[in-house]
Amino acid sequence: MAANTLLVELGVEELPPNAIDDLSDALAEGIRRGLAEADIDLGEVLAHGSPRRLAVQIRELADKQPDREVERRGPALAAAFKEGQPTKAAEGFARSCGVAVDELIQLETDKGTWLGYREQQEGEATTALLPGIVEKAISALPVPRNMRWGASRVEFSRPVHWLVMLYGSEVVEASALGLQAGRTTRGHRFHAPAPIELAHADDYLGALEQAWVLADRASRRERIREQVLAEAEVQDATAVIDEALLVEVSGLVEWPVALTGSFDERFLEVPAECLISSMKANQKYFHLLGHEGQLKPLFITIANIDSLDPAQVIHGNEKVIRPRLADAAFFYDTDRRRPLADRAPELAGVVFQQKLGTLADKAHRNAAVAAFIAGRIDADVTQARRAAELGKCDLVTEMVLEFPELQGIMGRYYAVNDGEPAEVAQALEEQYLPRFASDVIPQTRTGLALALADRLDTLTGIFGIGQRPSGTKDPFALRRAAIGVINILVEGQLALDLRELLELAAAQHQELPYAEGLVDEVLTYMLDRFRAWAHDEGIDTEVYLAVRARPVTQPLDFARRLRAVQGFSHREEASALAAANKRVSNILSKQQHDGTTEVDAGLLQESAEKALYEALASCRHTVMPLFSAAHYSEALDALAGLREPVDTFFDQVMVMAEDPEIRRNRLALLASLQALFLEVADIALLQQ
């Protein structure tokens, strides 16, 4: 079976830059899936994309489906022949197969014998199947909003202008979005606007590069990165390459050319974050830092042309950025004329959530919870309350209204300007930490208190109005908030009980329609998020389930147990002791044991049960202080020594003795064994 390269390219007007990756990946996956469903062998699938094109190349694509044997089942044998002669049912089935009755076969099944027919069906040509596959893939693209153009009723994200479909050197006869497929593509809009005839699908990337287009997304991205770093080196500076910005810029150009511009040094009096946000958000510039990490009055822009006069391009960009930075400077100067505290009344006019009140209400609730937490973690209660009162004030400043991503950051700057305590100012920024799973947590005690309070208020409030996250819907980012609380408590080594904190946070809300059972619901939700935390820490699912089975509501303690059980699970004794605990659990469950762990030493008869009793007593004396000190690893190391007496007990002792007193005593012995392990986790679940 022969194979060749397939090329599909859809030429469009400039696409939204952040949509190109998703669209090209979806097109590639749609075509790949269609070919796979048609049972056509294929090799590497390459998704390409640029502002003016979505393209897919598939290497080693078979030229046809494989031949296959098709089996058809006709009437039951009993209905196919009467007195040795074929019935009308048999004759009709034979005609439908295009053969005589005597050419049919008998098919044996578990439901009897049937008349049947087998034939070799030749695979269909790939080029015959491609039109339908490609059209289906294009129609399924995740286009957020379609548009029409001209008099056509065709709809797509942007107007489409050409369609290339080549299988090797052969044009595939197909159409899509009102376009007939051909071999003609287009190069760069300005450098190479003339049509380009592709001789072969393998020529695609090379032909476009000669026409000033880097169609391969990764290559274009890396070209930008290399150029930015090279420009920075010329300036004796460090370029900060934000990956999200790199992706966006890559979606704006087909032939990237990095150019360095500058701005007036007077703008450096404005906080660097403001200037950087303006350059990134408005102009898609990369900023540069000096040797000491300070912002330099330089920027790198990525042009889409290789200009004969780059100075003119640079001058144009400098001219555009100047008013943007002037706006930032104006916002900064204007905001500093009023203390943050004076903005607090304005929060009463900003709704946090319709059923949960305004930002002023939230700040008031945060203050109560943050002050309580501060008292528990040796922080300054007064400063924690002050930080919570000011925490949302920067949301109504001109700067944050223009650049929402600067929330907290500007709060810190303005608090310092107002003469607030340094830790209060720092907490205004730290309240949003961690922003994601691997982000840093607040470094100040006040910041820790406020970050916890803010998240706990949101979690209890949103759950309390019945808006629990479902599926992919999580508009208030409650999953992130829950994991943020866990990370803060664990990494911050804060021995705080989640139930207590949630009860306090819930109590701050005036009215919640779903207040009944709220704390238990939110607590369960948050502890369930520990699974993701455990996964990130490399902890096995069975270990998480073993710890989750215990009523542990202190995340720091939960994490210590997870790490201890994870280490224990790799010991040689772990498997045997887990199996023994599972056996104990089953026995106690079936016998409906009353839970007593009081063993009467006088009723012990067998040497093996006496040995286990003595081993448990000795071990209990060792491990109980370790449990109290949360030294779970050392406790489990000691419990591992029980393997031999436990194994011997089950080998030599009949638990279900005829004498009910002896039976009850042995069950109590097993319950005391189980209770020791349950001090850490349900070890029996490691058997899963």
C-alpha positions in Angstrom: 0.0 0.0 0.0 1.5 3.3 -1.1 1.7 6.3 1.2 2.3 10.1 0.7 2.0 13.4 2.5 -1.4 15.2 2.8 -1.5 19.0 3.0 -4.7 20.9 3.9 -4.5 24.7 4.1 -7.3 27.2 4.7 -6.3 30.7 3.8 -8.1 33.4 5.9 -8.0 37.0 6.8 -6.1 37.8 10.0 -7.3 35.5 12.8 -7.5 36.4 16.5 -3.9 35.8 17.7 -4.8 33.7 20.7 -7.1 31.5 18.8 -4.6 30.2 16.2 -3.1 27.4 18.3 -6.5 26.1 19.3 -7.9 26.3 15.8 -5.0 24.6 14.1 -4.8 21.9 16.7 -8.5 21.3 16.4 -8.3 21.1 12.6 -5.4 18.6 12.8 -7.2 16.5 15.4 -10.5 16.5 13.4 -8.7 15.3 10.2 -6.7 12.7 12.2 -9.8 11.4 13.9 -11.7 11.2 10.6 -8.9 9.2 9.0 -8.6 6.9 12.0 -12.4 6.2 11.9 -12.0 5.4 8.2 -9.2 2.9 9.2 -6.6 4.7 7.1 -3.0 4.3 8.2 -1.1 7.6 8.8 2.1 8.9 10.3 3.1 12.1 11.9 0.4 14.8 12.1 1.7 18.4 12.0 -0.5 21.4 12.9 0.6 24.7 11.4 -0.9 28.1 11.7 -0.3 31.8 11.3 -2.4 34.9 11.2 -3.5 34.2 7.6 -3.7 30.4 7.5 -4.6 27.2 9.3 -2.8 24.1 7.9 -2.3 20.4 8.5 0.4 18.1 7.1 0.1 14.4 7.6 3.1 12.3 6.7 3.0 8.7 5.5 -0.8 8.7 4.8 -1.9 5.5 3.1 -3.5 5.9 -0.3 -6.4 3.7 0.5 -8.2 1.9 3.2 -7.0 -1.7 3.8 -9.0 -4.4 2.1 -11.2 -6.2 4.5 -13.4 -9.3 4.8 -17.0 -8.5 5.2 -19.3 -11.0 6.7 -23.1 -10.9 6.2 -25.6 -13.0 8.0 -28.8 -14.2 6.4 -31.7 -16.3 7.6 -31.4 -19.1 10.2 -30.5 -22.4 8.6 -33.8 -23.9 9.7 -35.6 -21.2 7.8 -33.3 -21.3 4.8 -34.0 -24.8 3.7 -37.2 -26.9 3.7 -36.8 -30.6 2.8 -33.3 -29.9 1.5 -34.5 -27.1 -0.9 -33.7 -23.4 -0.5 -36.6 -21.3 0.6 -37.4 -17.9 -0.8 -35.6 -16.4 2.2 -32.4 -18.2 1.2 -32.7 -17.3 -2.5 -33.5 -13.6 -1.6 -30.4 -13.4 0.6 -28.2 -15.0 -2.1 -29.5 -12.5 -4.7 -28.7 -9.6 -2.3 -25.2 -10.9 -2.1 -24.9 -11.3 -5.9 -24.2 -15.1 -5.7 -26.0 -18.4 -6.0 -27.4 -20.2 -2.9 -24.7 -22.9 -3.1 -22.0 -20.2 -2.8 -23.3 -19.2 0.7 -21.7 -20.5 3.9 -23.0 -21.6 7.3 -22.2 -19.4 10.3 -22.0 -21.0 13.7 -23.0 -18.7 16.6 -24.0 -19.2 20.2 -27.6 -18.7 19.1 -27.5 -21.3 16.4 -26.5 -21.8 12.7 -27.2 -19.2 10.1 -26.8 -18.8 6.4 -24.0 -16.3 5.6 -21.7 -14.9 3.0 -18.1 -13.6 3.2 -16.5 -11.4 0.6 -13.3 -9.4 0.3 -14.2 -5.7 0.1 -11.6 -3.4 -1.5 -10.6 -0.4 0.5 -11.8 3.0 -0.7 -9.2 5.5 -2.0 -8.1 8.1 0.6 -8.6 10.9 -1.9 -12.2 9.9 -2.2 -12.8 10.0 1.5 -10.8 13.2 2.3 -13.5 15.7 1.1 -16.0 14.6 3.7 -13.4 14.2 6.4 -11.9 17.7 5.9 -15.3 19.3 5.6 -16.4 17.7 8.8 -13.2 18.8 10.6 -13.6 22.4 9.5 -17.3 22.6 10.5 -16.3 21.3 14.0 -13.7 24.0 14.6 -14.2 25.8 18.0 -14.9 29.2 16.4 -16.3 31.4 19.2 -18.2 33.7 16.8 -18.8 33.3 13.1 -19.2 36.1 10.6 -20.4 36.4 7.0 -18.8 38.4 4.3 -19.9 39.8 0.9 -23.0 38.2 -0.6 -22.1 34.7 0.6 -24.0 32.8 3.3 -20.8 31.0 4.3 -19.8 31.6 7.9 -16.4 31.4 9.6 -14.3 33.2 12.2 -12.8 35.4 9.4 -13.4 35.6 5.6 -11.7 32.7 3.8 -9.9 33.2 0.5 -8.2 30.0 -0.6 -8.2 26.2 0.1 -5.2 23.9 -0.6 -5.7 20.2 -0.5 -2.8 18.1 -1.9 -2.1 14.4 -1.5 1.5 14.2 -2.6 1.5 16.1 -5.9 -2.2 15.4 -6.6 -4.9 18.0 -6.0 -7.8 16.5 -4.0 -11.1 17.3 -5.6 -13.0 18.9 -2.7 -14.7 22.0 -1.5 -15.2 23.7 1.8 -16.6 27.0 3.0 -17.5 27.8 -0.6 -14.0 27.3 -1.9 -12.7 24.8 -4.4 -9.5 23.0 -3.4 -6.4 23.6 -5.4 -2.6 23.9 -5.1 -2.4 27.7 -4.9 -1.3 29.3 -1.6 -0.2 32.9 -0.7 2.9 34.2 0.8 3.5 37.3 3.0 0.9 39.9 2.4 3.5 42.6 1.6 6.8 40.8 0.9 5.4 38.1 -1.4 1.7 38.8 -2.3 1.8 36.8 -5.6 0.1 33.4 -5.8 2.4 30.3 -5.1 1.8 27.1 -6.9 2.8 24.1 -4.7 4.1 21.2 -6.6 4.0 18.7 -3.7 2.6 18.6 -0.2 6.1 18.2 1.2 7.1 21.6 -0.3 4.7 23.5 1.9 6.9 24.9 4.7 9.9 25.5 2.5 7.9 27.3 -0.2 6.3 29.6 2.3 9.6 30.4 4.0 10.9 31.5 0.7 7.8 33.7 0.5 8.5 35.3 3.9 6.1 33.2 5.9 7.1 30.9 8.8 4.0 28.7 8.9 5.3 26.4 11.6 4.1 27.7 14.9 7.0 26.4 17.0 9.7 27.7 14.6 8.1 31.1 14.4 7.9 31.3 18.2 11.5 30.3 18.6 12.6 32.8 15.9 10.9 35.5 18.0 12.6 34.3 21.2 16.0 34.2 19.6 15.6 37.7 18.1 14.4 39.2 21.4 17.3 37.7 23.3 19.7 38.9 20.7 18.3 42.4 20.8 18.6 42.4 24.6 22.2 41.3 24.4 23.0 44.3 22.2 21.5 46.6 24.8 23.4 44.8 27.6 20.1 44.0 29.2 17.9 41.0 30.1 14.7 40.5 28.1 11.7 39.2 30.0 9.9 36.8 27.8 6.4 36.1 29.1 5.3 32.9 27.4 1.7 34.0 27.0 2.8 37.2 25.3 5.2 35.2 23.1 2.3 33.0 22.0 0.1 36.1 21.3 2.8 38.0 19.4 3.6 34.9 17.4 -0.1 34.9 16.3 0.3 38.5 15.0 3.1 38.0 12.6 4.2 35.7 9.8 7.7 37.0 9.3 8.9 38.3 12.7 11.5 41.0 12.9 12.5 42.2 16.4 13.3 45.9 16.8 14.3 47.9 19.9 12.8 51.2 20.8 13.0 53.5 23.8 10.9 55.8 25.9 11.5 58.8 28.1 13.3 58.0 31.4 10.9 60.2 33.3 8.3 57.5 33.0 10.5 55.3 35.3 9.2 57.3 38.2 5.9 55.3 37.7 6.0 51.8 39.2 7.6 49.3 36.8 4.5 47.0 36.9 2.3 49.8 35.5 4.7 50.5 32.6 5.1 46.8 31.9 1.3 46.2 31.9 0.8 49.1 29.5 3.5 47.8 27.2 2.3 44.2 27.2 -1.5 44.7 27.2 -1.6 47.6 24.7 1.4 47.2 22.5 2.5 43.6 22.9 6.1 44.8 23.7 8.8 42.8 25.6 10.4 44.8 28.4 14.1 44.9 29.4 15.8 44.8 32.7 19.2 46.1 33.8 21.8 44.0 35.7 20.2 44.8 39.1 16.7 43.9 37.9 15.5 47.4 37.3 13.3 48.3 34.4 15.2 50.0 31.5 13.6 52.6 29.3 13.6 50.2 26.4 11.2 47.8 24.7 11.3 45.2 22.0 8.6 45.1 19.4 8.0 42.4 16.8 7.3 43.8 13.3 5.7 41.7 10.6 7.9 43.1 7.9 11.6 43.4 7.2 11.6 47.1 6.6 14.2 48.9 4.4 14.1 51.7 7.0 13.6 50.0 10.4 14.3 53.4 12.1 10.9 54.6 10.8 9.2 51.5 12.3 10.9 52.0 15.6 9.9 55.7 15.6 6.3 54.8 14.9 6.2 52.5 17.9 7.9 55.0 20.2 5.3 57.6 19.1 2.5 55.1 19.9 3.8 54.0 23.3 4.4 57.6 24.6 0.8 58.5 25.3 0.2 55.0 26.7 2.9 55.5 29.3 1.7 59.1 29.9 -1.7 57.7 30.7 -0.1 55.3 33.3 1.8 58.2 34.8 -1.4 60.3 35.0 -3.3 57.5 36.7 -0.5 57.0 39.2 -0.3 60.7 40.0 -4.1 61.0 40.3 -4.5 58.0 42.5 -1.9 59.1 45.0 -3.7 62.3 45.7 -6.2 60.4 47.9 -5.3 57.9 50.6 -6.5 54.3 50.1 -8.6 54.6 53.3 -10.6 57.4 51.8 -11.7 55.1 49.0 -13.3 52.6 51.4 -16.8 54.2 51.2 -16.7 53.7 47.4 -16.6 49.9 47.9 -20.2 50.1 49.1 -21.1 50.9 45.5 -19.3 47.9 43.9 -21.2 44.6 44.0 -19.1 41.5 44.9 -22.0 39.1 44.3 -25.6 40.1 44.2 -26.6 37.8 47.1 -23.4 38.4 49.1 -23.4 42.2 49.1 -20.7 44.7 48.1 -17.0 44.8 48.3 -17.4 46.8 51.4 -19.4 43.9 53.0 -16.7 41.5 51.9 -13.9 43.7 53.4 -15.8 43.8 56.7 -16.2 40.0 56.8 -12.5 39.6 55.8 -11.4 41.9 58.6 -13.1 39.7 61.3 -11.7 36.4 59.9 -8.2 37.8 59.3 -8.0 39.2 62.8 -9.0 35.8 64.3 -6.4 34.0 62.2 -3.8 36.6 63.0 -4.3 35.8 66.7 -3.8 32.1 66.1 -0.6 32.5 64.1 1.2 35.1 66.2 0.5 37.9 63.8 -0.4 41.5 64.7 -4.2 41.5 65.0 -4.5 45.2 64.5 -2.5 45.1 61.3 -4.4 42.1 59.9 -7.7 44.0 60.5 -6.3 47.1 58.8 -5.0 45.2 55.8 -8.4 43.6 55.3 -10.2 47.0 55.6 -7.9 48.4 52.9 -7.6 45.1 50.9 -10.1 46.0 48.1 -9.6 49.7 48.0 -7.2 49.7 45.1 -10.0 48.1 42.9 -11.6 51.6 42.6 -8.4 53.4 41.6 -7.9 54.6 38.1 -4.8 52.4 37.6 -6.5 49.2 38.5 -9.6 50.1 36.6 -7.4 50.4 33.5 -5.2 47.4 34.3 -7.1 44.9 36.5 -4.1 42.6 36.7 -2.4 45.2 38.9 -4.9 44.6 41.8 -3.0 44.2 45.0 0.3 45.5 43.5 -1.1 49.0 43.3 -2.6 48.6 46.7 0.9 48.0 48.1 2.3 51.1 46.3 -0.5 53.3 47.5 -0.4 52.0 51.0 3.4 52.7 51.2 2.7 56.2 49.8 0.0 56.7 52.5 2.5 55.7 55.3 0.8 52.5 56.3 2.9 49.9 58.2 5.2 48.0 55.8 3.5 44.6 56.6 0.0 46.0 55.9 1.2 47.3 52.6 2.8 44.0 51.7 -0.3 42.1 52.7 -2.4 44.0 50.2 -0.4 42.4 47.4 0.1 39.1 49.1 -3.7 38.5 49.6 -3.8 37.2 46.0 -1.0 34.7 46.6 -0.8 31.9 45.6 -2.3 32.7 42.2 -1.8 29.1 40.9 -0.9 25.7 42.3 2.9 26.2 42.2 3.0 29.9 43.0 4.6 31.2 46.2 2.5 31.9 49.3 2.5 35.1 51.3 5.7 35.8 53.2 4.3 38.0 55.9 2.1 36.8 58.8 -0.4 39.6 58.0 -0.4 38.5 54.3 -1.1 34.9 55.3 -4.0 35.9 57.5 -5.6 38.1 54.8 -5.1 35.6 52.0 -6.8 32.9 54.0 -9.7 35.1 55.1 -10.4 36.3 51.6 -10.6 32.8 50.2 -12.6 31.3 53.1 -15.1 34.2 52.8 -15.6 33.5 49.1 -15.9 29.7 49.5 -18.5 29.9 52.3 -20.4 32.6 50.6 -20.6 31.1 47.1 -21.4 27.7 48.5 -23.9 29.3 50.8 -26.0 30.7 47.9 -26.0 27.3 46.2 -23.4 28.0 43.4 -21.1 25.1 44.0 -18.7 24.5 41.0 -20.0 21.9 38.5 -18.1 20.4 35.6 -16.0 23.1 34.0 -18.1 25.9 35.5 -16.3 27.6 38.3 -16.9 31.4 37.7 -15.6 32.3 41.2 -12.5 30.1 40.9 -13.4 28.1 44.0 -11.2 25.2 43.1 -8.2 27.5 43.0 -9.3 29.2 46.2 -9.5 25.8 48.0 -6.1 24.7 46.8 -4.7 28.1 47.7 -5.9 27.7 51.3 -4.4 24.2 51.4 -1.1 25.4 50.1 -1.0 28.3 52.5 -1.7 26.2 55.5 0.7 23.4 54.5 3.6 25.4 53.2 3.2 28.1 55.8 3.3 25.4 58.5 0.1 26.7 60.0 -1.6 24.3 62.4 -5.1 25.6 61.9 -8.3 23.5 61.8 -10.3 24.0 58.6 -13.7 23.3 60.3 -13.1 26.0 62.8 -12.1 28.5 60.2 -15.0 27.7 58.0 -17.5 28.0 60.9 -16.1 31.5 61.6 -16.2 32.6 58.0 -19.7 31.3 57.5 -20.9 33.1 60.6 -19.8 36.5 59.1 -22.5 36.2 56.4 -25.8 37.8 57.2 -28.1 35.4 55.4 -27.2 32.3 53.4 -30.0 30.3 51.7 -28.0 27.1 52.0 -26.6 27.6 55.5 -27.7 24.2 56.8 -24.8 21.7 56.4 -22.7 24.4 54.7 -19.5 24.0 56.7 -19.5 20.2 56.2 -20.1 20.6 52.5 -17.3 23.2 52.0 -15.0 21.1 54.2 -15.6 18.0 52.2 -15.0 20.0 49.0 -11.7 21.4 50.2 -10.3 18.1 51.6 -11.2 16.5 48.3 -9.0 19.0 46.6 -6.1 17.5 48.5 -6.1 14.8 45.9 -4.7 17.3 43.4 -2.2 18.5 45.9 -1.1 15.0 46.7 -0.7 14.2 43.0 1.5 17.2 42.5 3.6 16.0 45.5 4.0 12.6 43.8 1.8 10.8 46.4 -0.1 7.7 45.3 -3.9 7.8 45.0 -4.2 4.8 47.4 -2.2 6.8 50.0 -4.5 9.8 49.6 -7.6 7.6 50.0 -6.1 5.9 53.1 -5.6 9.3 54.8 -8.8 10.8 53.5 -10.7 8.0 55.2 -9.8 9.5 58.6 -11.5 12.5 60.1 -8.6 14.9 59.7 -9.5 18.5 59.3 -6.2 20.2 59.7 -4.4 20.4 56.3 -0.9 20.6 57.8 -1.6 17.4 59.7 -3.2 15.9 56.6 0.0 16.6 54.6 2.2 15.1 57.3 0.2 11.9 57.3 0.3 11.7 53.5 4.0 12.0 53.4 4.5 9.5 56.2 2.1 6.9 54.7 3.7 7.4 51.2 7.1 6.5 52.7 5.6 3.6 54.7 3.9 2.2 51.5 7.3 1.5 50.0 8.5 -0.6 52.9 8.6 -4.4 52.6 6.2 -4.8 55.5 3.6 -2.4 54.1 1.9 -4.9 51.8 1.5 -7.6 54.5 0.3 -5.2 57.1 -2.1 -3.5 54.7 -3.5 -7.0 53.8 -3.8 -7.8 57.5 -5.6 -4.6 58.2 -8.0 -5.2 55.4 -8.6 -8.7 56.8 -9.2 -7.2 60.3 -11.6 -4.7 58.8 -13.6 -7.4 57.0 -13.7 -9.6 60.1 -14.9 -6.8 62.4 -17.4 -5.6 59.9 -18.9 -9.1 59.3 -19.1 -9.8 63.1 -20.6 -6.4 63.8 -18.0 -5.9 66.5 -19.0 -3.3 69.1 -15.7 -1.4 68.7 -14.2 -2.3 72.0 -10.5 -2.5 72.2 -10.3 -3.7 75.8 -8.6 -7.1 75.9 -8.8 -9.4 78.9 -5.3 -10.9 79.2 -6.7 -13.8 81.2 -8.7 -15.0 78.2 -5.7 -15.2 75.9 -4.9 -18.9 75.3 -2.7 -19.3 72.2 1.0 -18.3 72.3 0.5 -16.4 69.1 -2.3 -14.2 70.5 -0.4 -13.6 73.7 2.6 -12.5 71.6 0.5 -10.1 69.5 -1.1 -8.7 72.7 2.4 -8.1 74.2 3.7 -6.6 70.9 0.7 -4.3 70.7 1.2 -3.1 74.3 4.9 -2.4 73.7 4.2 -0.7 70.4 1.4 1.4 71.8 3.8 2.7 74.5 6.2 3.7 71.8 3.9 5.2 69.2 1.3 7.1 71.2 3.8 9.9 72.1 4.8 10.0 68.5 1.2 10.4 67.4 0.7 13.2 69.8 3.8 15.0 68.3 2.6 14.3 64.7 5.7 12.2 64.1 3.9 9.8 61.8 6.8 8.5 59.9 8.6 7.3 63.1 5.3 5.9 64.4 4.8 3.9 61.2 8.3 2.6 61.4 7.5 1.3 64.8 4.2 -0.2 63.6 6.1 -2.0 60.8 7.6 -4.2 63.6 4.1 -5.8 64.1 4.3 -7.7 60.8 5.7 -10.9 62.3 3.4 -11.2 65.3 0.4 -10.3 63.1 1.3 -12.9 60.4 1.8 -15.5 63.1 -1.5 -14.7 64.8 -3.5 -15.2 61.5 -1.5 -18.4 60.8 -2.1 -20.0 64.2 -5.2 -18.5 65.8 -8.8 -19.2 65.0 -10.4 -15.8 65.6 -14.0 -17.2 65.5 -13.6 -19.5 68.5 -16.7 -21.4 69.7 -16.5 -19.8 73.1 -18.2 -16.4 72.8 -16.0 -14.8 75.4 -12.8 -15.9 73.7 -14.2 -14.9 70.4 -15.1 -11.4 71.7 -11.6 -11.1 73.3 -9.9 -11.9 70.0 -12.0 -9.5 68.1 -11.1 -6.8 70.7 -7.4 -7.7 70.1 -7.9 -7.2 66.4 -9.7 -3.9 67.0 -6.9 -2.6 69.1 -4.5 -3.5 66.3 -6.7 -1.7 63.8 -7.0 1.3 66.1 -3.3 1.8 66.3 -2.9 2.1 62.5 -6.1 4.2 62.2 -4.3 6.8 64.3 -2.5 7.7 61.1 -4.6 6.4 58.2 -6.8 3.5 57.0 -3.9 1.3 56.0 -6.2 -1.3 54.7 -7.0 0.9 51.7 -3.4 0.6 50.5 -4.5 -2.9 49.2 -6.4 -1.1 46.5 
